[in-house]
Amino acid sequence: MRIFGERLRELRKKRGITQKQLATKFKISESAVGMYERGEREPPLELINRLADFFDVPTDWLLGRSDTLNPISNRENNKKLADLDENVYALARNLQDLDSESKEALWKIVEAMRKRGREAKND
């Protein structure tokens, strides 16, 4: 479970959350998170599934069975994004790394820009 621990730590840090915050979110102890990350303890299957959903990664990648990190939402959205401009696609792929607060702030900016564009059309 060494790879699992390394990947869990990587995802947690990328998301900008502490072991304590992750523990609270999943109703487990902070020490359990630390043990998972150090490979000293194996999490139950249900927790692995919940962590994969939370971080939006496949369980195979999280467990080290695959080195291809293809987030679940990307697989579903790739079909929708295929017809979009390459720059828009690149932007969408980069947005997945933002925390939820940043995504919400960015969404507000986009909505304000769309509103401004609609108003300009009506003038």
C-alpha positions in Angstrom: 0.0 0.0 0.0 3.0 2.3 -0.3 1.9 3.6 -3.7 -1.6 4.2 -2.3 -0.1 6.3 0.6 2.1 8.3 -1.7 -0.8 9.1 -4.1 -3.1 9.9 -1.2 -0.6 12.4 0.2 0.0 13.8 -3.3 -3.8 14.3 -3.8 -4.3 15.8 -0.4 -1.5 18.3 -0.7 -2.6 19.2 -4.2 -6.1 19.9 -2.9 -4.5 22.0 -0.1 -6.0 20.2 2.8 -4.4 18.9 6.0 -4.5 15.3 7.3 -6.8 16.6 10.0 -9.2 18.1 7.5 -9.2 14.9 5.4 -9.8 12.9 8.6 -12.7 15.0 9.6 -14.3 14.8 6.1 -14.2 11.0 6.1 -14.9 10.6 9.9 -11.6 8.8 10.5 -8.7 9.7 12.9 -5.9 11.9 11.8 -3.5 9.2 12.8 -5.2 6.8 10.4 -4.7 9.2 7.6 -1.0 9.4 8.5 -0.7 5.7 8.7 -2.4 5.3 5.3 0.0 7.9 3.8 3.1 6.1 5.3 1.8 2.7 4.1 1.6 1.4 7.7 -2.1 0.6 7.5 -4.5 -0.4 4.7 -7.9 1.4 4.4 -11.1 -0.5 4.0 -12.5 -0.8 0.4 -15.4 1.5 1.1 -13.0 4.3 2.2 -10.8 3.7 -0.9 -13.9 4.2 -3.1 -15.0 7.3 -1.2 -11.5 8.8 -1.5 -11.3 8.1 -5.2 -14.7 9.8 -5.6 -13.6 12.8 -3.5 -10.4 13.3 -5.4 -12.1 12.4 -8.7 -9.6 9.7 -9.7 -10.0 6.1 -10.6 -9.4 3.6 -7.8 -6.9 1.7 -10.0 -4.7 4.8 -10.1 -5.1 5.4 -6.4 -4.1 1.8 -5.6 -1.2 1.9 -8.0 -2.7 -0.6 -10.4 -2.5 2.0 -13.2 -0.2 4.9 -13.8 -2.7 6.6 -16.0 -4.4 9.4 -14.2 -7.6 10.0 -16.1 -10.1 11.6 -13.7 -13.6 10.1 -13.8 -15.2 13.4 -14.8 -12.7 13.9 -17.6 -13.6 10.6 -19.2 -17.3 11.5 -19.1 -16.6 15.1 -20.3 -14.1 14.3 -23.0 -16.9 13.5 -25.4 -18.5 16.8 -24.8 -15.2 18.7 -25.0 -14.0 17.0 -28.2 -15.7 19.6 -30.4 -14.4 22.6 -28.4 -11.5 24.8 -29.3 -8.2 23.3 -28.1 -7.6 26.2 -25.7 -10.9 25.7 -24.1 -10.1 22.0 -23.6 -6.8 22.9 -22.0 -8.4 25.3 -19.7 -11.0 22.8 -18.6 -8.3 20.2 -17.9 -6.4 22.7 -15.7 -9.5 23.7 -13.8 -9.8 20.3 -12.2 -6.8 21.0 -10.0 -8.4 24.0 -8.4 -10.0 23.8 -4.9 -13.7 24.3 -4.7 -13.4 27.8 -3.4 -11.3 28.9 -6.4 -13.6 27.2 -8.8 -16.6 29.0 -7.3 -14.7 32.4 -7.6 -13.8 31.6 -11.2 -17.3 30.7 -12.0 -18.5 34.1 -10.7 -16.0 35.8 -12.9 -17.2 33.8 -15.9 -20.8 34.6 -15.1 -20.0 38.3 -14.8 -18.2 38.3 -18.2 -21.2 36.5 -19.8 -23.6 39.1 -18.4 -21.4 41.9 -19.7 -21.3 40.2 -23.1 -25.1 39.9 -23.2 -25.5 43.5 -22.2 -23.1 44.7 -24.9 -25.2 42.8 -27.5 -28.3 44.5 -26.3 -26.8 48.0 -26.6 
